[in-house]
Amino acid sequence: MSESFHIVKLNAWLNGTVPESEIAEVLGLDVPTVHRLKEACHQASASRHSPNTRSSRDCIRLAIANALHAHAGLSLQEAAEVAASSWQISSSVSKVIDFEPPPFGANDTRLNSSLGGCDPFMFMAAHATEAIPVPAIDEYIEIADGKRIYWRRPVQEAHQLGCDILRLSHVSRCEDVPALQEQYLEVLSRLRQPAEHVCEWIGSLSGGHFRPAPDRFAERSPGMLQGPLSGTVRTPHADVFGSKVSINVSLAARSMKRRVLGLAVTGVPPTKPPALFAGTRSLC
């Protein structure tokens, strides 16, 4: 595929102008379903006063909604409302898969991706075809008992990790200093290490609709410790459930972006990406 083809596709992704027919193809849906999903997302965004900017976040919301519908059993309406109402999630995911480099070394590091833009995690590299989770980066939407919705993400900001990778990669190429090269390898190793997460209740499903938690982005999850008490020890609310489904929304978004750019996603059909589904855990 030519570089001009990649640039056209990348611009369509970044500007939120990917045609509905292409979205249907990459998500494994039909065009009428994509249209209904987009309309539901638009209505939910308007009702929640979400930022109304035409960008890749529109596509990310569609990827999230599709994953919630296909793999968590939410209706199209519920999935669209969760994805669109919780605009902070698509914004956070966008910071990683549509990475913008920091001021340092910008002119030197932008060229590390043949698709244009900056890609410190190599998600859009031609050889990175396998759709696998990345513990230090990936974010999740979790549904407990079929109704309570949580946003789980790494405590360490993934964008900062990308900045560290860019900085150390640039320095290690320019300076033959073993200590810097060791530091660079150590930062890279964090990508596969278990990550500490923060989990925030963002709302609940009721009557076929998503009911957002009040002021959920005003402060860091004050309601997470409002679960049942066991003696003097408080049990986190997010851990009190009979069953839970966990959806890797970061993986859903970057798999969609790769397909929009014409890149392969090995072994993961659009309608059945097994790695998106982290399982149902039962406490019974």
N, C-alpha and C positions, 0 to 999 in steps of 0.2 A: 504494500500500500504506500502511496506517495505521501511525502511530508505535507503537501497542501491538503490532502484528504484529512490527515490527522488534525491539522489546524482548524479546518472547517468544523469537524466534529467536536473538537475541544471547545471552540467558541460557542457552538450551539449548547453544549453542556453548561458552560460557565454562565451563559446568558439566559438559561432556562427556556430556550427556543427549540428544543428537540421535538420534532413532529409527533403527534399522537400515534401515528402508524409505527414509528420506530420504537416508541416507548412500549407499545403493545408487543412488538417482536422481542425486545430484550427482556421483558417481564413475563413472557409466555401467556399474555392475555389477548382478548380481542379488543378492537378499537372502541366499541360502545362501552365496554367495562372500564377502559382507561378514561374515557370521557366522563363517566359517572364518578370515578374515583377523583378525578381532577376537580369536578364540580363540588363534590363533598368536601375536599380539602380547602377549596376556595371559600366555601360558606363557613366552614369551621374557623378558618383564619380571620374572616371578617367579623364573626361573632365574638371572637376572643381578642380582637384588636391586635392581632399579630402583625409584625412588620410586613408591609405589602411591597416587597421588592422582587422583581423578576430576576432570578438567578438560579444557580445550580441547586440551591436549597429546595426549589420546587420539585426537582427530580429526586432529591434525597428523600423528601417527604413521601413521594410516590413509592419509592423503593421500600421505605419503612412500612407504609400502609399495606403494600402488597405482601410483605413478609408476615405482618401480623395477621392478615386475612388468611394467607395460605398455610401458615404453620402454627398459629396460635388459636385458630378457630373463631376469630372475631369476624363480625359481619363487615361488609365493605364500608358501611356507614360508620361503625364503631372504629374500625382501623383508620379511616380517614380522619376522624375527629381526634383520635389520640395523636396521630402523626402531625396534624396541622395545628392543634391547640398547643402542643408542647414544642413551640418553635425553637426553644433553646437547645433541644436535642439535635435537630437538623443543623443548627448553627455550629454546635460543638463538633459534630461529625464532619462538617464542611471544612473546618480548620485543618483537619488532617488530610483528607483526600484531595482537597483543593488548596494545598499548602502554599502559603505566601512566605517567601524568605524574609528574614530580618534584615535590617540595614547593612550589617557587616557582610562583606563579600558577595553582595547580591549579583554583581556583574560576573563573578566567577562561578557561582553555584547554579545559576539558572540553566546552564547548559547540561546539567546532569540528566535531563529527560529529553528523549528524542521527540516527545509529543508537545514540547513547549511547556513553560511553567517550571515549577520546582517540585521534585518528588523524592525527598530524602529517604522515605521508606521503601522506594522502588515498587510501589503498588501498581503503577502503570507501565512498568518495564515489560518489554515484549516477552521475556523469559518467565515472568512471574505469573504463570497461568493457573497455578493451584490455589483454589479458594480455601484458605485455612485461617483460623482465628489467630490473632496476635495479642497475647495476654496483656501486655503493657499499654495497649492502645485502644482496644475494642470496647465499645459501649453497648449496653443491653437495655431493652425494655422487657420487664418481667411482669407476668400476670399471675397473681396469687389467688387461688380458689375461684378462678374464672371471673374475678371482678376487680380486685385491687391492682392498680397499675403502678409500677416502680421504674425509676430510671437508675441504673447502676453503671458506674463509670470509674476508671482508675483515679486514685487520689492525685498522683502526679500528672500534671498537664501534658498530654501527648504532643502538643505543639512545641512545648519547651524541649521535649526529648528530640524532636525533629531538628530544632535549632542547634542543639548540642551535637547531633550527628553531622550536620552541615559544617559547623565551625571546625570540629576536629578532623573531619575528612579533608577540608581545605588546608588546614595547617599541616596535617601529616603528609600531604602531597608536596607541600612547599618546603618543609623542614624535615630533615632526616634525624629526628629526635626519638629514640626508643621509648622514652617515657610518654610522649604524646601519642605514639602509635598504640601503646598499651592502654592508654586512657580511651582511645577511640574504640578499641576492641571491647573494652569493658562496657562502654555505653551501648554498643551494638548488642552485647549479650543480654541487656535488660529487656530487649524485645521479647525474649522467650521465657523470661522469669515470671513466676506468679506475681500478680500485682495486687496491692492493697486497694480496695474499692470503697467508694462512698455510695450509699443507696438512699434514694429519696422517693417518698410516696408522692406521686403527681396527680392522683385522682382515682376515680372508680367508674366502673361500668354499671349503668342502671337504666332499665327501661329501653334498652337498645341504643343508648347514647353514652358518651363519655362525659363525666362530670368532673371537671378539673378541681384539684384541691385549691382552696383560697390562698392567694399570695404565696404560691409555692416557690417562686423565684426571688422573693424578697429577702429570705435568709436561708441558711443551710439547714433544711430539714428538721425543724423543731419538733415535728410530730413523730419522728422515728422511734422515740422512746416512750410512746404512750400506750404500749402494749400491756398485757397482764403482768402483775407483779408476782414474783416467786420469792417469798420471804422479804429480804431487803434488797434483792437483786432484781433489777428491771430487765425484762426481756425485750429486745428490739422488736418493734412492730413488724418489720420486714421479715423476721424469722418465724412469725406465728402464722402458719398456714397448713392446710391439708395437702395441697398440691400446688405446683408452680411450674409455669412454662417460661423459659428464658430465650429471647430472640436477639441474636447478634445483629444489631442494626447497622453497625459500622461495616460489617462484612456484606450485608445486603446492599448498602450504598456503593461500596467500591466494586462489587461484582457488576452492578448495573452500569457504573461508569465505564468499566472495561468494555462491556458489550456495546455501549453507545460509541466508544472510540474504535470499535471494530477489533478489539483484542480478545483473545481466547480466555475462557474460564474452564479449565480442565475438569471433566468429570462432574460438572454441576449444571444440569439442565435448568433453564430459567424458572420452571415451575416447581422444581424439587431440589433446592440447595440444602443438603442435609446438615452442613456445618452451621447454618443459621439457627438450627433448632438445638438448644442446649439441654433439652430433656424436660420431663416432668418428674418432680420429686414428691413422693408421698410420705407423710409422717404416720400413716395409719398402720 
